[in-house]
Amino acid sequence: MNRSTKSLSPYALVVLGVLFMSAPLAFAGRTSAKVDKKEWALLTYLNGFNSLDSFGYLDMNEMEKVGSTPRVHVVSQWASLKTKEVHRVYVNKDSDPSTVTSPVVENLGKIDMGDYRSLIDFVKWSVKNYPADHYFVNVWNHGNGWHFTGTKSVPPSTRDLSYDDLSGNKITTEQLGQALAELSAELGKKIDVFGSDSCLMAMAEVAGEMKGSVGQFIGSEEVEPADGWPYDTLLTKWNAGGAKSPADVANILTQVYVDSYKNGQDATLSGMDLAKYGPLASAVRDLADAIKSEPASVRQKILQAVGRTQSYTSDDYKDLGDFVDVLAKDTSINLRPDILAGVKTALKAFVNANRTTTAMAKSQGVSIWFPDSAWEFGTYKERYRAMTFNQDTGWIDAITATLGGANLL
């Protein structure tokens, strides 16, 4: 969550500062009790070694409003600048909104939360110690989709997810894919749900890196408001009623998240069924081939359509569904209707949960990279070529053709 862009009222900032600076941490020692297997485990990799530290305390306290239950293990690997330590915490219910009282099962000291191998270690440890039928792995932190948006004066860097300001490291989109592949192999099955309580992560390019390792992927197309996910409401609804499938959990989370921001803040959250990634990639490849085959005059109009498409804080991230809608409405472009309809059909199957606030209503669940300048394209093109989504779709060729052709290669 790129929460530096988010706003709180002056009163809320004062309250937050008081809680963060004065509330002590009440930590218990290691527990050795036998742990029963449960239906679900929510495993949150909560990296507060950065500007989001104070929000980590708030979200840990939100988790404690419900805590672990007979149905759901709630486990966090929690890094805090306040302690400069990383604690593995089994989250229990308490009634104290200002103090984290759940037991620290393991104190790791100062480790690198920007190293994808730390994420692997945490999930493997959790699976061993807190067995469940289904696992939801959540990376909580700043996010930038598949790349960090630089400028001509500020060179871009690979700052995709989980910034550790103490080490200077971050987890790249490709490393995230490696981590999830290793964990899937360890489990002997796909990770049931991977989610990012982080900004800008609901991208086709991010989904492509985890397509073989994850069942359900949950992320936001836009930056997230300051409080991120409402963990107390999520856990309350998750535990209510009967057994929950991964799609059920995605539907609950997208609904409670967007409902919590109907106060003028923009919010998007979507759940994606990665079993349907293949048909979506195939449809996008057909669209890329169609764009490439158009004459230069039409490709120029397609570039103008890119500019009219729903974009996000990173303005080279475009909503895929809205892009197709803009193309379909422009009679001067006149791409084959069956190709456009194919993308929409595949997208509808791929996105099985999508909620937005009113201002984001054109967002249909998945964004895609489409820079509208040669500078942006040139900055990221070499890395993009090697990404799984581009290998599956040839999307970079459509971008190249639209921006001006072979001179950009």
Buried (B, 14 or more C-beta within 10 A) or exposed (E): BBBEEBEBEEEEEEEBEEBBEEBEBEBEEEEEEEBEEBBBBBBBBBBBBBBBBBBBBBBBBBBBBBBBBEBBBBBBBBBBBBBEBBBBBBBBBBEEEBBBBBBBBBBBEBBBBBBBBBBBBBBBBBBEBBBBEBBBBBBBBBBBBBBBBBEEEEEBEBBBBBBBBBBEBBBBBBBBBBBBBBBBEBBEEBBBBBBBBBBBBBBBBBBBBBBBBBBBBBBBBBBBBBBBBBBBBBBBBBBEEEEBEBBBBBBBBBBBBBEBBEEEBBBBBBBBBBBBBEBBBBBBBBBBBBBBEBEEEBBBBBBBBBEBBBBBBBBBBBBBBBBBBBBBEBEEBEBEEEBBEBBBEBBBBBBBBBBBBEEBEEBBBBBBBBBBEBEBBEBBBEBBEEBBBBEBBBBBBBBBBBBBEEEBE
